[in-house]
Amino acid sequence: MLPASDIWPWGVLAVNLAGCLLLGYVAAAAWSARAQLPVSLGLGTGFCGSLTTFSALTVDVAEMARDGDWGFAAGYLAVSVAGGVALALVGAALRTTRWRASS
């Protein structure tokens, strides 16, 4: 269970970061297998897009800024974006490593 917080939305952050990890893996798998576009769009955009809640991220950041919590808003946005990119790269690396090992 994630800790409750009135300021930091842990659940949204966890779901978005998990979605980025999965999307990195799916994108690398689609690339390595030369999957058809509908498959990669369905898994990437469809499933991962449904899993993540980046609209909630923007609302949370806007509400933090509106309430004057600029430090929390900037920190939450930075952790979400940097963490998302990093985990997408990790997901891609996991898939690429697995693919190379099985070849």
Buried (B, 14 or more C-beta within 10 A) or exposed (E): EEEEEEBBBEBBBEBBBBBBBBBBBBBBBBBBEEBEEEEBBEBBEEBBBEBBBBEBBEEBBEEBBEEEBEEBBEBBBEBBEEBBEBBBBBBBEBBBEBBEEEE
